[in-house]
Amino acid sequence: MDKIRFNDLLKIADLSKKEFAGLIGTSGPTVNNWGSSGRAIPYWVESWLNLYNENKNLKQIKQLIQDSGLNK
């Protein structure tokens, strides 16, 4: 994954690099350095963010269903 894709996935997730770093248990500067100065973005980050975004979408759908009363 390149830096542009990484930034796009963070934007979709509505996460800053600092917030993402907190969620994964690392520092903001570490995440900031990914994709530059020869520092590769870890292989697992893309799948992690894809799952985070999918879960976020499913939670929104679930809430819409609950709010509409269709789940009764």
N, CA and C atoms as an extended XYZ file, in Angstrom:
216
Properties=species:S:1:pos:R:3:atomname:S:1:resname:S:1:resid:I:1 pbc="F F F"
N         0.856       -1.172        0.000 N   MET     1
C         0.000        0.000        0.000 CA  MET     1
C         0.899        1.231        0.000 C   MET     1
N         0.513        2.210       -0.794 N   ASP     2
C         1.300        3.438       -0.823 CA  ASP     2
C         0.687        4.477        0.120 C   ASP     2
N         1.396        5.585        0.270 N   LYS     3
C         0.985        6.624        1.214 CA  LYS     3
C        -0.358        7.249        0.822 C   LYS     3
N        -0.610        7.388       -0.481 N   ILE     4
C        -1.885        7.969       -0.934 CA  ILE     4
C        -3.051        7.079       -0.522 C   ILE     4
N        -2.930        5.782       -0.739 N   ARG     5
C        -3.984        4.831       -0.340 CA  ARG     5
C        -4.177        4.860        1.171 C   ARG     5
N        -3.079        4.901        1.914 N   PHE     6
C        -3.141        4.969        3.374 CA  PHE     6
C        -3.921        6.202        3.813 C   PHE     6
N        -3.590        7.351        3.252 N   ASN     7
C        -4.288        8.584        3.622 CA  ASN     7
C        -5.760        8.536        3.224 C   ASN     7
N        -6.056        7.942        2.068 N   ASP     8
C        -7.452        7.801        1.641 CA  ASP     8
C        -8.254        6.942        2.621 C   ASP     8
N        -7.660        5.825        3.053 N   LEU     9
C        -8.363        4.941        4.000 CA  LEU     9
C        -8.557        5.619        5.356 C   LEU     9
N        -7.575        6.398        5.788 N   LEU    10
C        -7.739        7.149        7.039 CA  LEU    10
C        -8.872        8.159        6.909 C   LEU    10
N        -8.952        8.813        5.755 N   LYS    11
C       -10.008        9.805        5.523 CA  LYS    11
C       -11.377        9.136        5.548 C   LYS    11
N       -11.508        7.986        4.890 N   ILE    12
C       -12.768        7.240        4.897 CA  ILE    12
C       -13.147        6.855        6.322 C   ILE    12
N       -12.147        6.473        7.112 N   ALA    13
C       -12.382        6.075        8.501 CA  ALA    13
C       -12.645        7.269        9.405 C   ALA    13
N       -12.421        8.468        8.888 N   ASP    14
C       -12.546        9.697        9.680 CA  ASP    14
C       -11.594        9.671       10.872 C   ASP    14
N       -10.366        9.202       10.599 N   LEU    15
C        -9.327        9.122       11.618 CA  LEU    15
C        -8.127        9.972       11.224 C   LEU    15
N        -7.557       10.652       12.184 N   SER    16
C        -6.271       11.305       11.957 CA  SER    16
C        -5.179       10.257       12.168 C   SER    16
N        -3.981       10.580       11.758 N   LYS    17
C        -2.874        9.655       11.984 CA  LYS    17
C        -2.642        9.465       13.490 C   LYS    17
N        -2.828       10.532       14.253 N   LYS    18
C        -2.664       10.451       15.712 CA  LYS    18
C        -3.717        9.531       16.332 C   LYS    18
N        -4.964        9.655       15.881 N   GLU    19
C        -6.031        8.794       16.394 CA  GLU    19
C        -5.775        7.334       16.018 C   GLU    19
N        -5.357        7.120       14.773 N   PHE    20
C        -5.049        5.767       14.321 CA  PHE    20
C        -3.921        5.181       15.162 C   PHE    20
N        -2.884        5.980       15.399 N   ALA    21
C        -1.759        5.519       16.217 CA  ALA    21
C        -2.235        5.088       17.602 C   ALA    21
N        -3.134        5.862       18.196 N   GLY    22
C        -3.670        5.510       19.502 CA  GLY    22
C        -4.438        4.205       19.485 C   GLY    22
N        -5.195        3.975       18.415 N   LEU    23
C        -5.973        2.741       18.307 CA  LEU    23
C        -5.090        1.511       18.181 C   LEU    23
N        -3.943        1.668       17.506 N   ILE    24
C        -3.073        0.505       17.296 CA  ILE    24
C        -1.942        0.421       18.319 C   ILE    24
N        -1.876        1.389       19.219 N   GLY    25
C        -0.893        1.322       20.289 CA  GLY    25
C         0.521        1.726       19.903 C   GLY    25
N         0.628        2.716       19.037 N   THR    26
C         1.942        3.235       18.681 CA  THR    26
C         1.893        4.755       18.721 C   THR    26
N         2.985        5.399       18.395 N   SER    27
C         3.032        6.857       18.480 CA  SER    27
C         2.646        7.509       17.160 C   SER    27
N         2.190        8.740       17.249 N   GLY    28
C         1.854        9.510       16.064 CA  GLY    28
C         3.031        9.690       15.118 C   GLY    28
N         4.220       10.040       15.635 N   PRO    29
C         5.372       10.184       14.742 CA  PRO    29
C         5.726        8.903       13.981 C   PRO    29
N         5.525        7.763       14.603 N   THR    30
C         5.787        6.495       13.912 CA  THR    30
C         4.882        6.371       12.696 C   THR    30
N         3.594        6.616       12.892 N   VAL    31
C         2.630        6.526       11.794 CA  VAL    31
C         2.921        7.600       10.744 C   VAL    31
N         3.301        8.785       11.180 N   ASN    32
C         3.631        9.865       10.248 CA  ASN    32
C         4.778        9.498        9.324 C   ASN    32
N         5.711        8.719        9.804 N   ASN    33
C         6.884        8.343        9.018 CA  ASN    33
C         6.606        7.236        8.005 C   ASN    33
N         5.510        6.541        8.162 N   TRP    34
C         5.191        5.458        7.230 CA  TRP    34
C         5.003        6.023        5.828 C   TRP    34
N         5.566        5.355        4.866 N   GLY    35
C         5.417        5.758        3.478 CA  GLY    35
C         6.392        6.815        3.022 C   GLY    35
N         7.316        7.193        3.908 N   SER    36
C         8.327        8.175        3.524 CA  SER    36
C         9.676        7.754        4.079 C   SER    36
N        10.717        8.306        3.546 N   SER    37
C        12.085        8.024        3.993 CA  SER    37
C        12.392        6.528        4.007 C   SER    37
N        11.841        5.802        3.053 N   GLY    38
C        12.120        4.372        2.965 CA  GLY    38
C        11.417        3.524        4.002 C   GLY    38
N        10.513        4.112        4.758 N   ARG    39
C         9.773        3.358        5.782 CA  ARG    39
C         8.460        2.876        5.186 C   ARG    39
N         8.382        1.588        5.010 N   ALA    40
C         7.178        1.000        4.410 CA  ALA    40
C         6.018        1.023        5.392 C   ALA    40
N         4.827        1.119        4.854 N   ILE    41
C         3.617        0.987        5.666 CA  ILE    41
C         3.449       -0.504        5.936 C   ILE    41
N         3.289       -0.899        7.204 N   PRO    42
C         3.167       -2.324        7.528 CA  PRO    42
C         2.082       -3.011        6.694 C   PRO    42
N         2.335       -4.252        6.350 N   TYR    43
C         1.460       -5.014        5.456 CA  TYR    43
C         0.034       -5.145        5.970 C   TYR    43
N        -0.164       -5.151        7.280 N   TRP    44
C        -1.465       -5.405        7.878 CA  TRP    44
C        -2.351       -4.169        7.946 C   TRP    44
N        -1.794       -2.991        7.714 N   VAL    45
C        -2.536       -1.741        7.911 CA  VAL    45
C        -3.730       -1.622        6.966 C   VAL    45
N        -3.547       -1.988        5.701 N   GLU    46
C        -4.644       -1.854        4.746 CA  GLU    46
C        -5.834       -2.731        5.148 C   GLU    46
N        -5.583       -3.976        5.497 N   SER    47
C        -6.693       -4.854        5.886 CA  SER    47
C        -7.331       -4.381        7.191 C   SER    47
N        -6.530       -3.864        8.114 N   TRP    48
C        -7.047       -3.348        9.382 CA  TRP    48
C        -8.005       -2.196        9.113 C   TRP    48
N        -7.576       -1.252        8.277 N   LEU    49
C        -8.426       -0.098        7.983 CA  LEU    49
C        -9.664       -0.488        7.180 C   LEU    49
N        -9.523       -1.448        6.271 N   ASN    50
C       -10.692       -1.924        5.529 CA  ASN    50
C       -11.722       -2.532        6.477 C   ASN    50
N       -11.281       -3.330        7.427 N   LEU    51
C       -12.197       -3.934        8.396 CA  LEU    51
C       -12.802       -2.874        9.327 C   LEU    51
N       -11.997       -1.905        9.736 N   TYR    52
C       -12.485       -0.811       10.580 CA  TYR    52
C       -13.611       -0.072        9.858 C   TYR    52
N       -13.382        0.244        8.579 N   ASN    53
C       -14.387        0.977        7.808 CA  ASN    53
C       -15.640        0.140        7.568 C   ASN    53
N       -15.462       -1.138        7.288 N   GLU    54
C       -16.610       -2.016        7.094 CA  GLU    54
C       -17.437       -2.110        8.376 C   GLU    54
N       -16.777       -2.251        9.503 N   ASN    55
C       -17.475       -2.334       10.784 CA  ASN    55
C       -18.211       -1.033       11.082 C   ASN    55
N       -17.589        0.080       10.779 N   LYS    56
C       -18.221        1.383       10.983 CA  LYS    56
C       -19.503        1.486       10.147 C   LYS    56
N       -19.432        1.049        8.896 N   ASN    57
C       -20.609        1.082        8.017 CA  ASN    57
C       -21.717        0.167        8.530 C   ASN    57
N       -21.347       -1.029        8.986 N   LEU    58
C       -22.349       -1.964        9.494 CA  LEU    58
C       -23.023       -1.432       10.757 C   LEU    58
N       -22.269       -0.756       11.597 N   LYS    59
C       -22.858       -0.154       12.798 CA  LYS    59
C       -23.868        0.924       12.417 C   LYS    59
N       -23.546        1.694       11.378 N   GLN    60
C       -24.474        2.729       10.923 CA  GLN    60
C       -25.753        2.112       10.370 C   GLN    60
N       -25.623        1.047        9.610 N   ILE    61
C       -26.799        0.349        9.069 CA  ILE    61
C       -27.640       -0.226       10.192 C   ILE    61
N       -26.999       -0.829       11.159 N   LYS    62
C       -27.713       -1.404       12.303 CA  LYS    62
C       -28.498       -0.316       13.036 C   LYS    62
N       -27.867        0.837       13.221 N   GLN    63
C       -28.536        1.938       13.915 CA  GLN    63
C       -29.734        2.435       13.116 C   GLN    63
N       -29.593        2.529       11.801 N   LEU    64
C       -30.713        2.950       10.955 CA  LEU    64
C       -31.889        1.979       11.064 C   LEU    64
N       -31.588        0.701       11.084 N   ILE    65
C       -32.638       -0.320       11.212 CA  ILE    65
C       -33.321       -0.205       12.563 C   ILE    65
N       -32.534       -0.017       13.612 N   GLN    66
C       -33.118        0.110       14.949 CA  GLN    66
C       -33.979        1.370       15.040 C   GLN    66
N       -33.491        2.465       14.454 N   ASP    67
C       -34.238        3.715       14.503 CA  ASP    67
C       -35.539        3.644       13.700 C   ASP    67
N       -35.538        2.843       12.659 N   SER    68
C       -36.734        2.755       11.809 CA  SER    68
C       -37.804        1.833       12.389 C   SER    68
N       -37.419        1.011       13.346 N   GLY    69
C       -38.365        0.061       13.934 CA  GLY    69
C       -38.563       -1.189       13.107 C   GLY    69
N       -37.761       -1.388       12.073 N   LEU    70
C       -37.894       -2.574       11.222 CA  LEU    70
C       -37.401       -3.846       11.889 C   LEU    70
N       -36.705       -3.720       12.984 N   ASN    71
C       -36.156       -4.903       13.646 CA  ASN    71
C       -37.140       -5.563       14.599 C   ASN    71
N       -38.375       -5.124       14.613 N   LYS    72
C       -39.372       -5.701       15.535 CA  LYS    72
C       -40.251       -6.689       14.833 C   LYS    72
